[in-house]
Amino acid sequence: MHTRLIMSAAIFVLAACTPPMEPDNVLRDSKWTITAIDGNTLVRPQQASLEFGSRELATNIGCNRISGPWRIEGEHLIAGPLVQTEIYCEGPVWQQEKALSALLASAPTIEVEEDRLMLVSYGHDVRMERVNPRQSAP
């Protein structure tokens, strides 16, 4: 009984000393190609990207650039306040930009599976692939 108590305490102490994996480490200093917004392919896929710096994010899907600070709270991306250039756009690219802007402002949930990222809010979702996939250890 005494041995079990000591082992349980040792495991607890070791677990407490191990730093937890920071959720933002998956996104920090990464670049993603946006592949779909709300299930639709992009109007200008060659320009569609989202970059996470250490504290700032920047995105463009073919018209205006959106940027601002970001952080992770639980499983949510908190972005903002966001600033956006004001180039006149119309048509499908404008609709996709509005959807992306609304998504970023809504504290979307983050779903990461290897080199794929999905941001999901109540009204929108954005699917992405990492530009420089992480290399597996040999």
PyMOL commands that set and color helices and strands:
alter all, ss='L'
color gray80, all
select helices_A, chain A and resi 2-17+23-26+45-47+92-105
alter helices_A, ss='H'
color red, helices_A
select strands_A, chain A and resi 30-37+40-41+49-52+56-60+65-73+76-79+83-84+109-113+116-120+125-130
alter strands_A, ss='S'
color yellow, strands_A
deselect
rebuild
show_as cartoon
